[in-house]
Amino acid sequence: MRLSNGIRMELTQQGPEDGAALVMLHGFPDSRFSYNGVLPLLPRELRIIVPDLRGFGESDKPATDYSMTELATDVVALMDELHLAT
């Protein structure tokens, strides 16, 4: 998914689009794949969104801008693209 700030963020989703949303963020240094064993155990009525943060997994890896502020900005931009309340 291409975010409004230009970053391409890869993500996994499961559950209904109208379900209560849960955004799961991986730690450092990891990727969305760290949740592969957990996703099947979560309630099917939840909308689960698991992105690769910038610089990790299959998301864009820009040369700069890896501050916590930039990472948080990416997550807010992702939520905007998915029309989730912030």
Contacts in CASP RR format, 6 or more apart in sequence:
PFRMAT RR
TARGET T0000
AUTHOR 0000-0000-0000
METHOD contacts of the structure
MODEL  1
MRLSNGIRMELTQQGPEDGAALVMLHGFPDSRFSYNGVLPLLPRELRIIV
PDLRGFGESDKPATDYSMTELATDVVALMDELHLAT
1 8 0 8 1.000
1 9 0 8 1.000
1 10 0 8 1.000
1 11 0 8 1.000
1 78 0 8 1.000
1 81 0 8 1.000
2 8 0 8 1.000
2 9 0 8 1.000
3 9 0 8 1.000
3 74 0 8 1.000
3 77 0 8 1.000
3 78 0 8 1.000
3 81 0 8 1.000
4 77 0 8 1.000
4 80 0 8 1.000
4 81 0 8 1.000
5 73 0 8 1.000
5 74 0 8 1.000
5 77 0 8 1.000
6 60 0 8 1.000
7 54 0 8 1.000
7 59 0 8 1.000
7 60 0 8 1.000
7 62 0 8 1.000
7 74 0 8 1.000
7 77 0 8 1.000
8 59 0 8 1.000
8 60 0 8 1.000
9 51 0 8 1.000
9 52 0 8 1.000
9 53 0 8 1.000
9 54 0 8 1.000
9 59 0 8 1.000
9 60 0 8 1.000
9 74 0 8 1.000
9 78 0 8 1.000
10 32 0 8 1.000
10 51 0 8 1.000
10 52 0 8 1.000
10 57 0 8 1.000
10 58 0 8 1.000
10 59 0 8 1.000
11 32 0 8 1.000
11 49 0 8 1.000
11 50 0 8 1.000
11 51 0 8 1.000
11 52 0 8 1.000
11 78 0 8 1.000
12 32 0 8 1.000
12 35 0 8 1.000
12 39 0 8 1.000
12 48 0 8 1.000
12 49 0 8 1.000
12 50 0 8 1.000
13 47 0 8 1.000
13 48 0 8 1.000
13 49 0 8 1.000
13 50 0 8 1.000
14 39 0 8 1.000
14 42 0 8 1.000
14 44 0 8 1.000
14 47 0 8 1.000
14 48 0 8 1.000
15 44 0 8 1.000
15 45 0 8 1.000
15 46 0 8 1.000
15 47 0 8 1.000
15 48 0 8 1.000
16 45 0 8 1.000
16 47 0 8 1.000
17 47 0 8 1.000
18 47 0 8 1.000
19 45 0 8 1.000
19 46 0 8 1.000
19 47 0 8 1.000
20 45 0 8 1.000
20 46 0 8 1.000
20 47 0 8 1.000
21 46 0 8 1.000
21 47 0 8 1.000
21 48 0 8 1.000
21 49 0 8 1.000
21 82 0 8 1.000
21 84 0 8 1.000
22 42 0 8 1.000
22 46 0 8 1.000
22 47 0 8 1.000
22 48 0 8 1.000
22 49 0 8 1.000
23 49 0 8 1.000
23 50 0 8 1.000
23 51 0 8 1.000
23 75 0 8 1.000
23 78 0 8 1.000
23 79 0 8 1.000
23 84 0 8 1.000
24 32 0 8 1.000
24 35 0 8 1.000
24 38 0 8 1.000
24 48 0 8 1.000
24 49 0 8 1.000
24 50 0 8 1.000
25 51 0 8 1.000
25 53 0 8 1.000
25 75 0 8 1.000
26 32 0 8 1.000
26 34 0 8 1.000
26 35 0 8 1.000
26 50 0 8 1.000
26 52 0 8 1.000
26 53 0 8 1.000
26 56 0 8 1.000
27 34 0 8 1.000
29 56 0 8 1.000
30 56 0 8 1.000
31 52 0 8 1.000
31 56 0 8 1.000
31 57 0 8 1.000
31 58 0 8 1.000
32 50 0 8 1.000
32 51 0 8 1.000
32 52 0 8 1.000
32 57 0 8 1.000
33 57 0 8 1.000
35 50 0 8 1.000
39 48 0 8 1.000
39 50 0 8 1.000
42 48 0 8 1.000
49 78 0 8 1.000
49 82 0 8 1.000
49 84 0 8 1.000
51 59 0 8 1.000
51 74 0 8 1.000
51 75 0 8 1.000
51 78 0 8 1.000
52 58 0 8 1.000
52 59 0 8 1.000
53 59 0 8 1.000
53 71 0 8 1.000
53 74 0 8 1.000
53 75 0 8 1.000
54 60 0 8 1.000
54 61 0 8 1.000
54 62 0 8 1.000
54 65 0 8 1.000
54 66 0 8 1.000
54 70 0 8 1.000
54 71 0 8 1.000
54 74 0 8 1.000
55 61 0 8 1.000
55 62 0 8 1.000
55 66 0 8 1.000
76 86 0 8 1.000
79 85 0 8 1.000
79 86 0 8 1.000
80 86 0 8 1.000
END
